[in-house]
Amino acid sequence: MDNRSESEEITERDPLTGRATGGRIGGLEWRLSPEGAISHPDGTAYTSDELRELGNGVDWIGDRSAGDVDPAEIDLGQGVTWLHPEREQLLERLRHDLPVSPQRGIPFLAGTSDWDWWAVTRHADVMEVSRHPELFASGRGGTNIGDIPDEIAEFLGSIINMDAPRHTKIRRLISTGFTPKQVSSLEEAVARRARTIVDAIAEQGTCDVVRDIAAPLPLQVICDMMGIPAEDEQRMFELSNVILGFGDPEYVTTVGDLVSSGMELFQYGLGLAEQRLREPRDDIATALVHAEVDGERLTAAELGSFFVLLVVAGNETTRTAISHGILALSQHPEERAKWLADPVGVGPTAVEEIVRWASPVIHFRRTATADTELGDQRIAEGDRVVMLYLSANRDGTVFSEPDRFNVTRSANDHVAFGAGGPHFCLGANLARREIRVMFDELLTRLPDLTVTGEPDRLRSAFINGIKRMPAAFTPTR
């Protein structure tokens, strides 16, 4: 990563915190306002193109292919790495030669080149970190690469940014709303929503996959679960885009926007909790505020924090999986044919393969609580350790032909819902159900649905998202 210093420079720092407040990347100079907005040194706003250039960071790859790059050079702290067409090949180089690699900087965020972290790329090492929360904590600085103050980490991330014993207590309470019985009770609503979504486009012959198919289903199901009125669904969608789109100038350009969106969702969830305490209904919001474990209940504030996580994670990740699944079936028509030939038999394995292939959440971070060793590297107490699920899900020591999309893959120990341990995704079964129902509906009614243009991908190293993607199919009458 020595090339970085030639093209990136920090010129100003906050005297109290030491954080970078001004610098240069390539030919662009930048400054950071107290509100978290990046602008030109004279205070004038950047254009969207300039923001994208800043987010790309230093082009350390140039015209080289992944095979020509020394693994020690691979710079995951630059946005350009995550936009590169050979991104997966670069991760493969790391898995093979430098599975736990020293990195610095936060992709797509200028002025973060002094953030040091370890990139964990192998499946076995990701499992090791995930299953040892006593050694790799979630509550020290949060689960994003950059540190987040504890109060903001819990407010934005709820239980994902907690450790035992508080995590254990809150998770036990929340899990009462995600029992097999509760998820099963949503099955009819999920199927109804999927039918309505396909009804709306079936006669058109064209659609945008994300806007018209992938995004509505998980959002509507979450709103059904929590008893959120239909008129508020669009606002939930917009706020979740801001929170998970941080780094993509289409959605958010300042830290202030991010916090403001999180606070609006939190306040909505708080109001919902207080209303359900006064007026119980037949929904999961009511089940959560009235649930008791060992005589304890969730407070309204705890439910508000969980509401932020539920709306954001439950919406974006399933949306991403469905989008990538439609793209994969378009690129691999032989796999679509297998699924069409045996919908019942292939369905369960196809869903798991879509989730592995999509890896909607690219990474989560932990913080070492003591000196240790991982992947032949010495990890010091306080070090940031980042599990790259996207890489672990292509590990050839675990998956046969890992770069092949295979809807009948039977041994599929992917880590897209987490790698075991106390933070395994609570909503995994609901996500599987939504994906299965949506594809059952699509394959039955729009069997030749095919992507017709390049996907517009989210500029992120956190969510493997697709923002827009055109498709065509034979319209029904």
N, C-alpha and C positions, 0 to 999 in steps of 0.2 A: 504493500500500500504506500510505497515511497513516492509514487507519482503524484499523490494528492497534494503534497506541500508545494508543488510547482504551480498549481492552479487554484488553490484555496488558501485563504489567509483570514485570520481573525484580527481586526484592527481596533476594536473597542470591547471593553468588558464592564459589567456593572461592578462598581467598587465594593459593594456589600456582599454580593453573592458570587462574584467571579464569573457569572454566565456571560457568554458572548452576546453583545448588543450591536455589533457592526462588523462588516467584513467584506470579502470579495470572493466570488466564485467565477473563474474564467474571466470574462470581460465585464461582469456585472458587479457593482458595489451595492451593498444593502445595509439597512439599519433596522433595529427592532424597537418599536415604540413600547412604552409601559403597558399598553393594552394588548401587546402580543402581535401587532400588525407589522409585517415586513414591507419596507418601502425603499425608494431611492434615498441616498444620504440627505438630499434637500427636502425630504418629506413628501415628494410627489409619489403617487401610487404607481405600482407596477401594472403593466398590461397583463392579460391572462397568458400571453405567449412568454413574457419575461418571467412570470411566476412558474410556468412549466420548465423553463430553462434553469431557473434556480433549483427547482425540485429535482431535476435530473442530476445535478451535481457535476462532478468531474467525470469526463469520459475517459476512463482508464483502460478501456478495452480497445478502442479504435477499430480498425478493420480486421482484427484478429478473430479467429474462430476459438471456441472454447478449448479445443484440443491444443491450441498453441499457447495457452495461458499457464503460467506457473501457478499452482494452487495457492502458494503463499501471497500471490498478487491479488487474489480475488477479494474485491472490496464490496462487501454487502451493505456498507453504510452509504452507498451512493444510489440514488434513484435510477440511474442509467442501467445498473445491474439488473434491477427488477423489471425493466422494460425490454431487456435484451431478448431477441428471439431464441437464443440458446441458454436461457436462464436455467432450465432443468439440467442441461449438460454441465454448466458451471457448478451447480450443486453436486452433481455426480462426481466431479473432480475433487471436491472437498470431501465427500463421503469416502472416497477411495484413498486419498492421500493425506488429508488434514481434517479428520472428522469433527474435531473440536478446535475451531480456529479463532484467533484473536481478531476482533473487529472494532471499529470505532465510527461514530456518527450514526444519526438516525435517518434512514432513507426518506427523501422528499422534504426534509426539513433543514433549511439553511441554518448555519450557526450552531450545529450540534456536533461538530467534529471532535469535541473533547469528551464525548460519551464513549467509554470503553465497555465492551461486552464480548462474551464468548458465543459463537454460533455452533449449535449442536445439530449435526446433520444426519447421523446414523440412527436407525430405528432403535437399536439396542440402547443407545445412550439417551435418547428421548424417553424411553421407557424407564430407565434408571432414574432420571431426574424427576419424572412425573410421580413415580411410586415411592419417593423418599422425601415427603414434605418436611420432615424434621431437619433435613439437610439443605433442601432447596425450597425456600419459603415464597409464598405469594404475597404476603402482607408487608414486606419490606420494600417500599417504593413502588408497589403495584406490579402489574403483569405486562405493561408496555415496556419497550426498550428503555425509554427515558424515565427517570424517577418522577413519580406523582406524589404530592403531599397526601398523607394518610387519609385526611378527611375528604379530599377530592377523589381519591382512589376508591373508597367505599361508596361514595355518592354516585360515581359514574359506573362502577363495576360490581357493586354489591358483593356477593359471596366469592366471586372469582379473585378478588383482591384481599381475601381474608385467610387466616390460618387458624388451626385448632387452638383453643377449644371453642372460640366464638364461631368459627366456620362450621364446626360440627353441629352446634346448636341451631344456627340459622338454617343450615341445609336440611336438618331433620324436620324443621317446621315447614319449610318450603316444599319439601318432597311430598307432603301430604296432598298437595294439589296436583301431583304428577304421578299418582299411582296408576297401575294398569287399568283400574276401573275408571278413573277420571279421564285418561287418554282414550279409552274405549268409548266413553260417552260422547266424545267429539267426532267419532268416525262418520256418523251420518252427516254432521255439519260439514266435515271436510269434503265428503263426496258431493254434497249439494253445491258447495262453493266451486269445486272443480268443474262440475257440469255447467254452472252459470258462466264461468270464465270462458269455457270453450264455446258455449252458446253465443257469446258476444262477438266471436271472431269467425265462427264456422263458415259463414256465407261470404266472407271477404276475400279469401284466397291469399291474403298477405297479412302480416302483423309484425310488430316489434316483440320479440320473444320476452324481453325483460319487462317492458311496460304492460304487455297484454296477457302474459301467461305466468311468468316466474314470480314477479313481485306481488300481484294481488293475493295469491292463495295464502302464504304464510301470514301476511299482514291481516287479512280478514279473519283467519283462524284465531290469531292472538286477540283481535278485537272481540270475537265471539267468546273466547275463553274468559276475558276480563269484563265483559259486559260494556264495552266501549261503543257508543253510538256510531252509526255509519258516517255521519257528517264530520266526525273527528278522525276518520281513517287516514285521509290525505295528509293531515298535519303530522300524524304519527310517522308516516312514511318520510316526509320531508325532514323531520328532526333526526330520524335514524340515519338518513343519508349524510347529514352533517357530521354526526358523531363518528361514523365509521369511514367517512370520506375525507377525514383530515389529511391534508397533504395533496389532495386533488383540488385545484383552484376552481373547478366547476361547483364545488359544494361548500368549501370553507377556506378562508385565507388567514384567519387569526385564531389565537387561542381563546380570545374572548367569545368568538362565535361558538366555539366548541363548548365552553362552559355554559354559555347562555342556553344553548339547545339542551344540554344535560339538565340544567336547572328547570327548564320548562317541562321536560318529561317528568322529572322528580315531583314537581308541584302537582302535575296532573295525577300521578300515581298516589300522592299523598291525599289529594281530594277524593280520589276513588276509594281509598282505604277508609277514610273517615265516613264517607257516605254509606259504605257497606256495613260498617259497625252500627250505624243508626238504622239502616234499611237493608237487611239481608236479602239477597236474591239467589237464584239457582245458577251461580257461576263460580269460576275458580277464584275470583277476587274475594268473594264471600267466604269460600272454603279456607283461603289463606289467612284472612284476618281473624277467623274464629277457631283456627286450628290450635290445639294444645299438645305440647310434649313436655312431660314431667312438670305439669302445672304452669308452663310458660307459653306465652303467645308472642307473635310478631308485633312489634310496635308499628304505628302508622308510618313512622320514618323508615323503618326497616323494609316495609312493604313498598314504600315509595322508591327506595334504592333498587329493590329487586325489579320493580316495574320498568325502570330504565334499562336494566339488563335484558329483561324479557322482550321488550319491544325492539331493542336494537339487535340483540343476538338472534332471537327467534325469527326476526324478519329477514335480516340480511343473509345469514348463513344458508337458510333453506332456499332463498331466492337464488343465491349463487350456485348451489348444487343443481337446481332445476335448470338454470341457464347453461351450465357446463354440460349437463346431461344431454340437452337438446343439441348442443354443438357437437358433442362426441358421437351421437347417433347419426348426425349428418355427415360427419367425417368418416364414419365407419359403418356404411350401410349393411355390411354383412352381419354386424352385431345387432342392428335393428331387425334384420330378418330372423335371427335366432329368437329374439324376444317376441316378435309377432307370431312365430310358429308355436310357441309354448308360453303364453303370458303368465299362467299360474306357476309353472315350474321355474321359469327364468326370473320372474319378478323379484324375489328376495335377493338373489345374488346380484342382479342388475342394479338394485338400489345401493347395495354396499359398494359396488364398483364405481358407480357415479360419485358417491361420497369420497371414496379414495382418490379418484381421478381429479375431482374438483378441489379437494382440500380447501374448503371455503376459508377457514382461519389459517393463515400462513404460519403464524408463530404465537407463542406466549412465552413470557419471561418468568424466571424465578431468580431469587437472590440467595447466594450461598450463606449459610448460617455458621459455617466453620471451614477451616482449611480442609481441602479434600483433593481427590484426583478423579479426572473424567477424561476418557479417550486419550490417555497418556499425557494429559496436560495437568499441571498443578493449578488448582482453583483456590483462590484466597477467600477468606471470609469477607462478605460484602460484595463480591464480584457478581455482575449481572450475567446470567446464564440463559440463553434464548433457545428454546426448542423449536426447530424448524419442521413443522408437521408436513409441509409441502415436500421437503426433501425426504423425510423418513418414509413417506408413502410411496416413494420410488426406489426404495432400497432393495437391490437385487439379491441380497442375502436372505431376504424375507419373502419377496414376491417374485414368482417366476415371470419372466418377461415383463418387468415392471413398467416399461414404456408402451406396453400394448393395452388398449382398452378392450376388456374382455368381460362381457356381461354374464358369463357362466363361471367366472373365477370362484373356486370353492374355498380355497385357503386365503382368507382376506383379513388379516390381522392389522387393518389400517388404524391410524391414530387420529383420524379427522375429528372424532368426538372427544379427543383427549387420549392419553395413553394409560388409562387406569388411574389408580390413586383416588384421593378424595375429591378431585376436581373434575372427574368424568362428567360429561355433559348431561344435565338433568333432563333436557328436552330431546335426547337422542331418539327415543322411541316415537315421539310425536313427529320429529323431522322425517324419520323413515316412513311413517304412515303418510305424511303429506306428499313426499316424493313418489311413493308407490301409487297413491290414488291419482295424482296428476298425470303420471305416465300411463296408467291404465286408461284414463280418459282420452289422452292424446293418441295413443296407439290404436284405440278402438275407432275413434271418430276422425282423426287427422293422421292416418298412418304414413303419409308421405311428407309430413312437415319437414322442411329442409332449410337450413340457414343459407341465405343468399348473398351475404356480404361479410366483411371482416367485423368481428366484434369490437366495440369501443370499450376498452378495458379500463377499470378503475386504476388510477395512479396510486398504488398502495403496496407496501410490503407487509401489511397486516391482513387485509382481506383480498382474496383472489377474485375480485368482483368483475362483473361485466355490466356496463351502464346501459348499453343499447346493442341490439343485434337483430337485423332484418331476417325475415323468413317468409317462405311461400309454401302453399299446399293446395291441393284440389279442394275447392269450396264445396260445401254440402248445400243441399237445397231442402 
